[in-house]
Amino acid sequence: MAFSRSCVVSLLLLALLAAYAAELFTVQAAESTTGIRTSLIDCGSACADRCRLSSRPNLCQRACGTCCYRCNCVPPGTYGNKEVCPCYANMKTHGGRPKCP
């Protein structure tokens, strides 16, 4: 009885490990073929950090959230550093002005 219970537990752990490895391989394969990251950053906290010194925090948070959702990137700091996230830096409004704070 003890042998069969430990055998079942071992097989269960082995199956979970195999499933995890297969998922990891699938995610890496998707990233390499599409160029799109599948892991997402926490846009709420990243934009809160970015907009904490803004004179219009609600507007900054909304624009930053849109840019973060589309680019999955927010530059560090409260201003500048946009070269870190080219997608974030190149996004424009309908009027041609920079969209992302």
C-alpha positions as CSV (number, residue, x, y, z in Angstrom):
1,M,0.0,0.0,0.0
2,A,2.8,2.4,0.9
3,F,4.7,1.6,-2.3
4,S,1.7,2.3,-4.5
5,R,0.9,5.6,-2.7
6,S,4.4,6.8,-3.1
7,C,4.5,5.6,-6.7
8,V,1.3,7.5,-7.5
9,V,2.6,10.7,-5.8
10,S,5.9,10.4,-7.8
11,L,4.0,9.9,-11.1
12,L,1.8,12.9,-10.3
13,L,4.8,15.1,-9.6
14,L,6.5,13.9,-12.8
15,A,3.4,14.7,-14.8
16,L,3.2,18.2,-13.4
17,L,6.8,18.8,-14.1
18,A,6.4,17.6,-17.7
19,A,3.3,19.8,-18.2
20,Y,5.3,22.8,-16.8
21,A,8.2,22.1,-19.1
22,A,5.9,21.7,-22.1
23,E,4.2,25.1,-21.3
24,L,7.5,26.8,-20.9
25,F,8.7,25.4,-24.3
26,T,5.5,26.5,-26.0
27,V,5.8,30.1,-24.6
28,Q,9.4,30.4,-25.6
29,A,8.6,29.1,-29.1
30,A,5.8,31.6,-29.5
31,E,8.1,34.4,-28.4
32,S,10.8,33.4,-30.8
33,T,8.5,33.1,-33.8
34,T,6.2,36.1,-33.3
35,G,8.5,38.4,-31.5
36,I,5.7,39.2,-29.0
37,R,6.3,38.8,-25.3
38,T,3.6,36.8,-23.7
39,S,4.4,37.9,-20.1
40,L,2.7,41.2,-19.2
41,I,3.9,43.9,-16.8
42,D,1.7,45.4,-14.1
43,C,0.6,48.6,-15.9
44,G,-1.2,50.0,-12.9
45,S,1.9,50.2,-10.7
46,A,4.3,51.1,-13.5
47,C,2.1,54.0,-14.6
48,A,1.6,55.1,-10.9
49,D,5.3,55.4,-10.6
50,R,5.6,57.2,-14.0
51,C,2.8,59.7,-13.2
52,R,3.4,60.3,-9.5
53,L,4.7,63.9,-10.1
54,S,2.4,64.8,-12.9
55,S,0.3,68.0,-12.5
56,R,-2.6,66.1,-14.1
57,P,-2.4,62.6,-12.6
58,N,-5.7,61.2,-14.0
59,L,-4.8,62.2,-17.6
60,C,-1.3,60.9,-17.2
61,Q,-2.5,57.6,-15.7
62,R,-5.1,57.1,-18.5
63,A,-2.6,57.9,-21.3
64,C,0.2,55.8,-19.7
65,G,-2.2,52.9,-19.2
66,T,-3.2,52.9,-22.9
67,C,0.5,53.0,-24.0
68,C,1.5,50.3,-21.5
69,Y,-1.3,48.0,-22.6
70,R,-0.3,48.4,-26.3
71,C,3.5,48.3,-25.8
72,N,3.8,46.2,-22.6
73,C,6.5,48.7,-21.5
74,V,6.8,51.8,-19.4
75,P,10.0,53.8,-19.3
76,P,11.6,54.1,-15.8
77,G,11.4,57.4,-13.9
78,T,8.9,60.2,-14.0
79,Y,10.1,61.9,-17.2
80,G,12.1,61.1,-20.2
81,N,14.0,57.7,-20.7
82,K,11.7,56.9,-23.7
83,E,14.5,55.4,-25.6
84,V,14.1,52.3,-23.4
85,C,10.6,51.7,-24.9
86,P,10.6,52.6,-28.6
87,C,6.9,51.6,-29.0
88,Y,6.0,53.9,-26.1
89,A,8.1,56.7,-27.6
90,N,6.8,56.5,-31.1
91,M,3.0,56.4,-30.3
92,K,1.3,59.6,-31.4
93,T,-2.1,61.2,-31.0
94,H,-4.4,62.1,-33.9
95,G,-2.8,65.6,-33.9
96,G,0.7,64.2,-34.2
97,R,1.8,64.9,-30.6
98,P,3.4,62.3,-28.4
99,K,0.6,60.2,-26.8
100,C,2.6,58.6,-23.9
101,P,3.7,60.6,-20.9
